[in-house]
Amino acid sequence: MVEPGTVRAGTWATPYAAVLRSRIRAQQSYRLSFASEVFSAFLIGLVEFAEVWVIFHNVRVLGGLDLNAALLLFGFGQSTFALAQVVFGHLDTLPTLIRMGQLDAYHLRPQPLLLQLITSDISLRRFARAAVALVVLGFGLLRNDIDWSPATVLLVLLTLVSGIALFGGVFVCAAGLQFFLIDGAELTNSFTYGGSFAAVQPATVFPIPLRLLFGFAIPVCFTAYLPTIALLRLPGPALLPAWLAWWSPLAVLWVWLLALSCWRFGTRHYQGGGG
Protein backbone atom coordinates (compact mmCIF):
# COMPACT_ATOMS: atom_id res chain seq x y z
CA MET A 1 0.00 0.00 0.00
CA VAL A 2 1.36 3.38 -1.04
CA GLU A 3 1.48 6.04 1.65
CA PRO A 4 -0.18 9.41 0.93
CA GLY A 5 2.19 11.90 -0.70
CA THR A 6 4.47 9.23 -2.15
CA VAL A 7 4.87 8.43 -5.83
CA ARG A 8 5.80 5.03 -7.13
CA ALA A 9 8.91 4.79 -9.29
CA GLY A 10 8.03 5.19 -12.95
CA THR A 11 4.53 6.62 -12.31
CA TRP A 12 5.52 9.99 -13.79
CA ALA A 13 6.29 8.34 -17.14
CA THR A 14 2.97 6.45 -17.39
CA PRO A 15 0.99 9.18 -19.24
CA TYR A 16 3.77 9.71 -21.78
CA ALA A 17 4.15 5.98 -22.42
CA ALA A 18 0.39 5.60 -22.85
CA VAL A 19 0.28 8.39 -25.45
CA LEU A 20 3.22 6.93 -27.38
CA ARG A 21 1.63 3.47 -27.40
CA SER A 22 -1.58 4.92 -28.77
CA ARG A 23 0.31 6.77 -31.53
CA ILE A 24 2.19 3.63 -32.51
CA ARG A 25 -1.02 1.59 -32.66
CA ALA A 26 -2.73 4.32 -34.67
CA GLN A 27 0.04 4.33 -37.30
CA GLN A 28 -0.04 0.56 -37.64
CA SER A 29 -3.84 0.36 -37.89
CA TYR A 30 -3.88 1.33 -41.57
CA ARG A 31 -1.30 -1.12 -42.81
CA LEU A 32 -1.25 -0.15 -46.47
CA SER A 33 -0.83 3.54 -45.61
CA PHE A 34 1.87 2.72 -43.05
CA ALA A 35 3.74 0.50 -45.53
CA SER A 36 3.63 3.22 -48.20
CA GLU A 37 4.98 5.81 -45.75
CA VAL A 38 7.81 3.50 -44.70
CA PHE A 39 8.64 2.77 -48.34
CA SER A 40 8.60 6.50 -49.16
CA ALA A 41 10.98 7.25 -46.30
CA PHE A 42 13.22 4.41 -47.48
CA LEU A 43 13.29 5.90 -51.00
CA ILE A 44 14.16 9.33 -49.58
CA GLY A 45 17.13 7.78 -47.81
CA LEU A 46 18.24 6.07 -51.02
CA VAL A 47 17.91 9.27 -53.05
CA GLU A 48 19.95 11.20 -50.50
CA PHE A 49 22.69 8.60 -50.68
CA ALA A 50 22.49 8.55 -54.50
CA GLU A 51 23.29 12.26 -54.52
CA VAL A 52 26.47 11.63 -52.54
CA TRP A 53 27.43 8.68 -54.73
CA VAL A 54 26.94 10.66 -57.95
CA ILE A 55 29.07 13.54 -56.66
CA PHE A 56 31.97 11.36 -55.54
CA HIS A 57 31.69 9.14 -58.61
CA ASN A 58 32.46 12.16 -60.78
CA VAL A 59 34.76 14.00 -58.36
CA ARG A 60 37.14 11.48 -56.83
CA VAL A 61 38.16 13.71 -53.94
CA LEU A 62 36.10 16.53 -52.48
CA GLY A 63 37.27 18.55 -49.51
CA GLY A 64 40.05 16.03 -48.84
CA LEU A 65 37.62 13.08 -48.64
CA ASP A 66 37.13 10.25 -51.13
CA LEU A 67 34.05 8.06 -51.63
CA ASN A 68 34.92 5.68 -48.79
CA ALA A 69 35.30 8.60 -46.38
CA ALA A 70 32.05 10.05 -47.71
CA LEU A 71 30.29 6.84 -46.66
CA LEU A 72 31.31 7.56 -43.07
CA LEU A 73 30.33 11.20 -43.38
CA PHE A 74 26.89 10.38 -44.80
CA GLY A 75 26.31 7.50 -42.41
CA PHE A 76 27.05 9.49 -39.27
CA GLY A 77 25.21 12.64 -40.35
CA GLN A 78 22.04 11.11 -41.77
CA SER A 79 21.60 8.32 -39.21
CA THR A 80 21.82 10.69 -36.24
CA PHE A 81 19.55 13.24 -37.90
CA ALA A 82 16.95 10.64 -38.89
CA LEU A 83 16.88 9.09 -35.41
CA ALA A 84 16.57 12.54 -33.82
CA GLN A 85 13.76 13.25 -36.27
CA VAL A 86 11.88 10.17 -35.06
CA VAL A 87 11.75 11.59 -31.54
CA PHE A 88 11.73 15.36 -32.11
CA GLY A 89 10.69 15.88 -35.74
CA HIS A 90 6.99 16.36 -34.99
CA LEU A 91 7.83 19.57 -33.12
CA ASP A 92 7.54 21.06 -36.61
CA THR A 93 3.77 21.01 -36.09
CA LEU A 94 3.96 23.52 -33.23
CA PRO A 95 3.01 26.52 -35.45
CA THR A 96 -0.23 24.72 -36.37
CA LEU A 97 -1.01 24.04 -32.71
CA ILE A 98 -0.42 27.73 -31.92
CA ARG A 99 -2.56 29.05 -34.78
CA MET A 100 -5.44 26.65 -34.06
CA GLY A 101 -5.35 27.36 -30.33
CA GLN A 102 -4.76 23.67 -29.60
CA LEU A 103 -1.63 24.36 -27.58
CA ASP A 104 -3.78 25.74 -24.76
CA ALA A 105 -5.01 22.21 -24.00
CA TYR A 106 -1.43 21.14 -23.28
CA HIS A 107 -1.12 23.88 -20.67
CA LEU A 108 -4.05 22.42 -18.75
CA ARG A 109 -2.25 19.16 -18.09
CA PRO A 110 0.03 18.79 -15.03
CA GLN A 111 3.10 17.81 -17.05
CA PRO A 112 5.94 19.89 -18.55
CA LEU A 113 4.85 21.35 -21.88
CA LEU A 114 8.00 20.40 -23.78
CA LEU A 115 7.93 16.79 -22.59
CA GLN A 116 4.25 16.56 -23.53
CA LEU A 117 4.96 17.74 -27.06
CA ILE A 118 7.98 15.46 -27.51
CA THR A 119 6.01 12.40 -26.40
CA SER A 120 2.80 13.42 -28.19
CA ASP A 121 3.79 11.55 -31.33
CA ILE A 122 6.45 9.35 -32.89
CA SER A 123 7.06 8.86 -36.59
CA LEU A 124 7.90 5.20 -37.15
CA ARG A 125 8.36 5.65 -40.90
CA ARG A 126 11.53 7.66 -40.30
CA PHE A 127 13.25 4.52 -39.01
CA ALA A 128 13.43 3.43 -42.66
CA ARG A 129 15.45 6.54 -43.54
CA ALA A 130 17.71 5.92 -40.55
CA ALA A 131 18.17 2.29 -41.62
CA VAL A 132 19.57 3.36 -44.99
CA ALA A 133 22.07 5.68 -43.30
CA LEU A 134 23.10 3.02 -40.75
CA VAL A 135 23.76 0.51 -43.54
CA VAL A 136 25.89 3.10 -45.35
CA LEU A 137 27.72 3.78 -42.09
CA GLY A 138 28.41 0.08 -41.68
CA PHE A 139 29.93 -0.09 -45.17
CA GLY A 140 31.97 3.01 -44.40
CA LEU A 141 33.40 1.47 -41.23
CA LEU A 142 34.33 -1.67 -43.18
CA ARG A 143 35.77 -0.05 -46.30
CA ASN A 144 37.99 2.51 -44.59
CA ASP A 145 41.37 1.77 -43.04
CA ILE A 146 40.46 2.44 -39.41
CA ASP A 147 42.81 1.61 -36.56
CA TRP A 148 40.31 -0.20 -34.33
CA SER A 149 40.79 0.04 -30.59
CA PRO A 150 38.59 0.55 -27.52
CA ALA A 151 39.01 4.30 -28.02
CA THR A 152 37.84 4.03 -31.63
CA VAL A 153 34.73 2.08 -30.66
CA LEU A 154 34.04 4.63 -27.93
CA LEU A 155 34.33 7.47 -30.45
CA VAL A 156 31.83 5.80 -32.80
CA LEU A 157 29.31 5.27 -29.99
CA LEU A 158 29.90 8.77 -28.60
CA THR A 159 29.32 10.23 -32.05
CA LEU A 160 26.02 8.42 -32.54
CA VAL A 161 24.62 9.31 -29.11
CA SER A 162 25.88 12.90 -29.23
CA GLY A 163 24.68 13.40 -32.80
CA ILE A 164 21.12 12.34 -31.96
CA ALA A 165 21.11 14.58 -28.88
CA LEU A 166 22.57 17.52 -30.80
CA PHE A 167 20.03 17.38 -33.62
CA GLY A 168 17.29 16.94 -31.01
CA GLY A 169 18.42 20.19 -29.41
CA VAL A 170 18.30 21.92 -32.79
CA PHE A 171 14.67 20.80 -33.23
CA VAL A 172 13.78 22.11 -29.76
CA CYS A 173 15.53 25.41 -30.46
CA ALA A 174 13.59 25.77 -33.72
CA ALA A 175 10.34 25.01 -31.88
CA GLY A 176 11.07 27.69 -29.28
CA LEU A 177 11.52 30.27 -32.01
CA GLN A 178 8.11 29.40 -33.46
CA PHE A 179 6.42 31.19 -30.57
CA PHE A 180 7.79 34.41 -32.06
CA LEU A 181 7.78 33.56 -35.78
CA ILE A 182 4.53 31.50 -36.04
CA ASP A 183 4.68 31.29 -39.85
CA GLY A 184 8.46 31.33 -40.00
CA ALA A 185 8.97 27.59 -40.42
CA GLU A 186 11.06 28.20 -43.53
CA LEU A 187 13.57 30.14 -41.46
CA THR A 188 13.89 27.49 -38.75
CA ASN A 189 13.97 24.68 -41.32
CA SER A 190 17.08 26.28 -42.76
CA PHE A 191 18.80 25.38 -39.49
CA THR A 192 17.21 21.96 -38.87
CA TYR A 193 17.07 20.41 -42.33
CA GLY A 194 19.75 22.75 -43.62
CA GLY A 195 21.92 21.66 -40.71
CA SER A 196 21.48 18.01 -41.67
CA PHE A 197 22.62 18.84 -45.21
CA ALA A 198 25.63 20.77 -43.92
CA ALA A 199 26.53 17.87 -41.60
CA VAL A 200 27.24 15.52 -44.53
CA GLN A 201 29.46 18.00 -46.38
CA PRO A 202 33.25 18.22 -45.91
CA ALA A 203 33.82 21.35 -43.83
CA THR A 204 36.80 22.28 -46.01
CA VAL A 205 34.41 23.27 -48.83
CA PHE A 206 32.89 25.97 -46.60
CA PRO A 207 34.29 29.50 -46.33
CA ILE A 208 35.45 30.61 -42.89
CA PRO A 209 32.11 32.22 -41.86
CA LEU A 210 30.21 28.99 -42.57
CA ARG A 211 32.83 26.94 -40.73
CA LEU A 212 32.23 29.12 -37.69
CA LEU A 213 28.46 28.79 -38.10
CA PHE A 214 28.31 24.99 -38.50
CA GLY A 215 31.33 24.32 -36.36
CA PHE A 216 30.50 26.36 -33.27
CA ALA A 217 27.21 28.33 -33.46
CA ILE A 218 25.14 25.40 -34.78
CA PRO A 219 27.85 22.74 -34.37
CA VAL A 220 26.60 20.07 -36.77
CA CYS A 221 30.22 19.37 -37.78
CA PHE A 222 30.48 17.43 -34.52
CA THR A 223 27.84 14.95 -35.74
CA ALA A 224 29.74 13.62 -38.77
CA TYR A 225 32.68 15.56 -40.21
CA LEU A 226 34.90 15.77 -37.14
CA PRO A 227 34.39 12.08 -36.18
CA THR A 228 35.10 11.06 -39.77
CA ILE A 229 38.44 12.81 -40.00
CA ALA A 230 39.32 11.64 -36.48
CA LEU A 231 38.67 7.99 -37.42
CA LEU A 232 40.66 8.38 -40.64
CA ARG A 233 43.49 10.19 -38.82
CA LEU A 234 43.22 13.31 -40.99
CA PRO A 235 44.34 16.67 -39.58
CA GLY A 236 41.26 18.70 -40.46
CA PRO A 237 40.99 22.30 -41.72
CA ALA A 238 41.70 25.51 -39.89
CA LEU A 239 39.45 26.04 -36.84
CA LEU A 240 38.24 22.42 -36.96
CA PRO A 241 41.06 20.04 -35.95
CA ALA A 242 40.22 16.34 -35.75
CA TRP A 243 40.69 16.09 -31.97
CA LEU A 244 37.57 18.23 -31.49
CA ALA A 245 35.54 15.09 -32.26
CA TRP A 246 36.01 14.06 -28.61
CA TRP A 247 34.40 17.31 -27.48
CA SER A 248 30.99 16.49 -28.97
CA PRO A 249 29.31 16.29 -25.50
CA LEU A 250 30.26 19.95 -24.97
CA ALA A 251 28.71 20.80 -28.33
CA VAL A 252 25.54 18.98 -27.23
CA LEU A 253 25.53 20.91 -23.95
CA TRP A 254 25.86 24.22 -25.81
CA VAL A 255 22.99 23.36 -28.20
CA TRP A 256 20.67 22.29 -25.39
CA LEU A 257 21.45 25.39 -23.33
CA LEU A 258 20.54 27.45 -26.38
CA ALA A 259 17.47 25.28 -27.07
CA LEU A 260 16.08 25.46 -23.52
CA SER A 261 16.69 29.21 -23.43
CA CYS A 262 14.75 29.66 -26.68
CA TRP A 263 12.01 27.42 -25.35
CA ARG A 264 11.81 29.29 -22.04
CA PHE A 265 11.62 32.70 -23.73
CA GLY A 266 9.13 31.37 -26.25
CA THR A 267 6.71 29.92 -23.71
CA ARG A 268 6.88 33.11 -21.65
CA HIS A 269 6.05 35.08 -24.78
CA TYR A 270 3.04 32.88 -25.58
CA GLN A 271 -0.26 34.63 -24.80
CA GLY A 272 -2.72 31.84 -25.71
CA GLY A 273 -4.70 31.01 -28.80
CA GLY A 274 -7.59 33.31 -27.93
CA GLY A 275 -10.14 30.56 -28.53
Secondary structure per residue as TSV (DSSP state, phi and psi in degrees):
chain	resnum	aa	ss	phi	psi
A	1	M	-	360.0	132.1
A	2	V	-	-87.6	129.8
A	3	E	-	-70.8	149.4
A	4	P	T	-57.9	139.1
A	5	G	T	88.1	-5.2
A	6	T	-	-103.1	153.9
A	7	V	-	-125.1	127.8
A	8	R	-	-67.5	149.3
A	9	A	T	-61.4	132.5
A	10	G	T	88.4	-9.4
A	11	T	G	-62.1	-36.3
A	12	W	G	-61.9	-28.2
A	13	A	G	-87.0	-9.4
A	14	T	H	-58.6	-47.3
A	15	P	H	-61.2	-40.5
A	16	Y	H	-65.6	-43.9
A	17	A	H	-63.4	-38.5
A	18	A	H	-64.2	-41.5
A	19	V	H	-64.8	-44.6
A	20	L	H	-63.2	-40.9
A	21	R	H	-61.8	-40.0
A	22	S	H	-66.4	-37.7
A	23	R	H	-67.1	-39.8
A	24	I	H	-65.0	-44.0
A	25	R	H	-64.3	-38.6
A	26	A	H	-63.8	-40.7
A	27	Q	H	-67.4	-33.7
A	28	Q	H	-85.9	-8.3
A	29	S	H	-66.2	-41.2
A	30	Y	S	-98.6	90.0
A	31	R	H	-66.9	-39.1
A	32	L	H	-65.1	-44.5
A	33	S	H	-62.7	-43.2
A	34	F	H	-63.2	-42.4
A	35	A	H	-64.6	-38.9
A	36	S	H	-67.2	-37.7
A	37	E	H	-66.5	-41.8
A	38	V	H	-63.6	-43.1
A	39	F	H	-64.4	-39.1
A	40	S	H	-63.7	-43.5
A	41	A	H	-64.1	-37.2
A	42	F	H	-63.3	-42.4
A	43	L	H	-64.4	-38.4
A	44	I	H	-59.9	-44.4
A	45	G	H	-60.9	-41.2
A	46	L	H	-65.9	-41.1
A	47	V	H	-64.4	-41.3
A	48	E	H	-61.8	-41.5
A	49	F	H	-69.5	-35.6
A	50	A	H	-60.6	-36.2
A	51	E	H	-60.7	-44.1
A	52	V	H	-64.8	-44.3
A	53	W	H	-62.6	-42.3
A	54	V	H	-63.0	-43.8
A	55	I	H	-60.6	-50.7
A	56	F	H	-79.3	-13.2
A	57	H	H	-74.6	-30.0
A	58	N	H	-96.1	-29.7
A	59	V	S	-117.6	105.6
A	60	R	S	-61.0	-36.8
A	61	V	-	-133.0	129.0
A	62	L	B	-133.0	121.4
A	63	G	T	62.0	28.9
A	64	G	T	83.6	3.5
A	65	L	B	-117.2	140.0
A	66	D	-	-97.6	-171.7
A	67	L	H	-63.2	-41.2
A	68	N	H	-61.8	-41.1
A	69	A	H	-68.1	-33.7
A	70	A	H	-65.5	-28.5
A	71	L	H	-62.1	-43.3
A	72	L	H	-63.1	-46.5
A	73	L	H	-59.8	-47.9
A	74	F	H	-66.5	-43.8
A	75	G	H	-61.1	-47.4
A	76	F	H	-64.0	-50.0
A	77	G	H	-65.7	-47.6
A	78	Q	H	-77.2	-33.8
A	79	S	H	-68.1	-43.3
A	80	T	H	-68.2	-38.1
A	81	F	H	-67.3	-44.5
A	82	A	H	-64.6	-40.1
A	83	L	H	-69.6	-36.8
A	84	A	H	-65.5	-34.5
A	85	Q	H	-67.2	-32.5
A	86	V	H	-58.3	-43.3
A	87	V	H	-87.4	-39.7
A	88	F	H	-113.0	-10.2
A	89	G	G	-61.3	-30.5
A	90	H	G	-73.0	-4.2
A	91	L	G	-63.5	-13.6
A	92	D	G	-61.0	-23.1
A	93	T	G	-81.4	-0.4
A	94	L	H	-57.1	-41.5
A	95	P	H	-57.7	-36.2
A	96	T	H	-66.8	-41.8
A	97	L	H	-61.6	-37.6
A	98	I	H	-69.2	-46.8
A	99	R	H	-65.1	-38.5
A	100	M	H	-82.9	-4.9
A	101	G	T	76.0	10.3
A	102	Q	T	-77.4	-18.0
A	103	L	H	-66.9	-24.9
A	104	D	H	-60.1	-32.5
A	105	A	H	-64.4	-33.0
A	106	Y	H	-66.9	-31.9
A	107	H	H	-70.3	-18.6
A	108	L	T	-81.3	-13.0
A	109	R	S	-91.6	145.9
A	110	P	S	-83.7	43.5
A	111	Q	S	-130.0	156.4
A	112	P	-	-57.8	135.3
A	113	L	H	-59.4	-47.0
A	114	L	H	-62.3	-44.0
A	115	L	H	-65.4	-35.5
A	116	Q	H	-60.9	-46.5
A	117	L	H	-67.7	-39.7
A	118	I	H	-63.1	-41.1
A	119	T	T	-92.6	7.8
A	120	S	T	-76.8	-15.4
A	121	D	-	-160.7	164.9
A	122	I	-	-152.4	131.3
A	123	S	-	-99.9	97.6
A	124	L	T	-66.4	-29.7
A	125	R	T	-61.6	-26.3
A	126	R	H	-71.9	-13.0
A	127	F	H	-63.3	-29.2
A	128	A	H	-65.9	-41.3
A	129	R	H	-65.1	-40.2
A	130	A	H	-65.8	-35.0
A	131	A	H	-62.9	-40.4
A	132	V	H	-60.2	-46.8
A	133	A	H	-65.8	-37.1
A	134	L	H	-68.2	-36.3
A	135	V	H	-64.7	-43.9
A	136	V	H	-61.3	-41.3
A	137	L	H	-61.2	-42.0
A	138	G	H	-59.6	-44.4
A	139	F	H	-63.4	-38.9
A	140	G	H	-63.5	-39.5
A	141	L	H	-67.8	-29.6
A	142	L	H	-81.6	-38.3
A	143	R	H	-82.1	-21.1
A	144	N	S	-91.3	151.8
A	145	D	-	-82.8	88.8
A	146	I	-	-107.3	132.3
A	147	D	-	-81.6	92.1
A	148	W	-	-72.6	135.9
A	149	S	-	-159.9	169.6
A	150	P	H	-55.7	-35.7
A	151	A	H	-66.7	-36.6
A	152	T	H	-66.8	-44.8
A	153	V	H	-61.3	-41.4
A	154	L	H	-61.7	-40.0
A	155	L	H	-64.9	-40.6
A	156	V	H	-62.4	-48.0
A	157	L	H	-64.9	-42.0
A	158	L	H	-61.8	-39.2
A	159	T	H	-64.3	-44.5
A	160	L	H	-65.2	-47.7
A	161	V	H	-65.9	-45.6
A	162	S	H	-67.0	-37.5
A	163	G	H	-63.5	-43.6
A	164	I	H	-62.5	-44.9
A	165	A	H	-64.9	-38.5
A	166	L	H	-67.0	-47.8
A	167	F	H	-65.0	-33.6
A	168	G	H	-60.4	-41.9
A	169	G	H	-62.8	-36.5
A	170	V	H	-64.2	-40.7
A	171	F	H	-62.9	-42.0
A	172	V	H	-66.3	-40.8
A	173	C	H	-61.0	-44.1
A	174	A	H	-63.2	-38.3
A	175	A	H	-65.1	-40.3
A	176	G	H	-61.6	-35.6
A	177	L	H	-70.4	-22.7
A	178	Q	H	-65.2	-22.4
A	179	F	H	-64.3	-26.1
A	180	F	H	-95.6	-37.3
A	181	L	H	-87.6	-36.3
A	182	I	S	59.1	-69.6
A	183	D	S	-101.6	23.7
A	184	G	-	-101.3	34.7
A	185	A	H	-61.8	-31.0
A	186	E	H	-62.4	-36.9
A	187	L	H	-67.5	-47.8
A	188	T	H	-69.8	-31.8
A	189	N	H	-64.5	-25.5
A	190	S	H	-65.9	-22.4
A	191	F	H	-96.1	-32.2
A	192	T	H	-79.4	-66.9
A	193	Y	H	-73.8	-32.7
A	194	G	H	-65.8	-35.4
A	195	G	H	-65.5	-36.4
A	196	S	H	-66.5	-35.7
A	197	F	H	-67.6	-42.9
A	198	A	H	-65.2	-29.9
A	199	A	H	-65.0	-29.5
A	200	V	T	-99.2	17.8
A	201	Q	S	-108.8	141.6
A	202	P	-	-61.5	127.9
A	203	A	G	-64.3	-19.5
A	204	T	G	-68.6	-17.4
A	205	V	G	-82.4	-9.7
A	206	F	S	-88.8	145.2
A	207	P	-	-69.6	167.5
A	208	I	H	-54.8	-44.7
A	209	P	H	-58.7	-39.6
A	210	L	H	-73.3	-30.3
A	211	R	H	-63.7	-40.4
A	212	L	H	-66.6	-38.9
A	213	L	I	-65.2	-53.7
A	214	F	I	-87.6	-6.6
A	215	G	I	-97.3	-28.4
A	216	F	I	-134.0	-42.9
A	217	A	I	-71.2	-54.8
A	218	I	S	-120.6	83.9
A	219	P	-	-77.1	59.0
A	220	V	G	-71.0	-15.1
A	221	C	G	-61.5	-24.4
A	222	F	G	-73.7	-15.2
A	223	T	G	-83.4	-23.8
A	224	A	T	-147.2	-52.8
A	225	Y	H	-65.3	-51.0
A	226	L	H	-62.9	-44.5
A	227	P	H	-61.5	-35.3
A	228	T	H	-63.4	-49.2
A	229	I	H	-70.9	-27.6
A	230	A	H	-68.5	-42.2
A	231	L	H	-66.8	-33.9
A	232	L	T	-90.3	1.7
A	233	R	T	59.8	43.0
A	234	L	-	-99.0	148.4
A	235	P	-	-70.9	-34.5
A	236	G	-	90.4	161.5
A	237	P	-	-80.2	-180.0
A	238	A	T	-62.1	139.0
A	239	L	T	79.5	-16.7
A	240	L	-	-131.0	66.7
A	241	P	-	-67.6	156.5
A	242	A	G	-63.4	-31.8
A	243	W	G	-66.2	-13.5
A	244	L	G	-66.3	-15.8
A	245	A	G	-57.5	-30.8
A	246	W	G	-75.9	-10.0
A	247	W	G	-95.6	13.0
A	248	S	H	-57.7	-35.7
A	249	P	H	-59.0	-34.0
A	250	L	H	-68.3	-35.8
A	251	A	H	-64.2	-40.1
A	252	V	H	-63.1	-43.3
A	253	L	H	-60.0	-44.8
A	254	W	H	-61.3	-44.7
A	255	V	H	-64.4	-41.7
A	256	W	H	-72.4	-32.2
A	257	L	H	-62.7	-43.1
A	258	L	H	-65.4	-41.9
A	259	A	H	-64.8	-46.8
A	260	L	H	-68.1	-31.4
A	261	S	H	-66.3	-45.6
A	262	C	H	-61.7	-40.4
A	263	W	H	-66.5	-41.7
A	264	R	H	-63.5	-46.9
A	265	F	H	-65.5	-37.4
A	266	G	H	-65.8	-46.2
A	267	T	H	-67.3	-32.0
A	268	R	H	-70.0	-29.4
A	269	H	H	-76.8	-23.8
A	270	Y	-	-65.8	129.8
A	271	Q	-	-108.9	0.1
A	272	G	-	101.2	160.9
A	273	G	-	-80.3	-14.6
A	274	G	-	78.1	10.8
A	275	G	-	-91.0	360.0
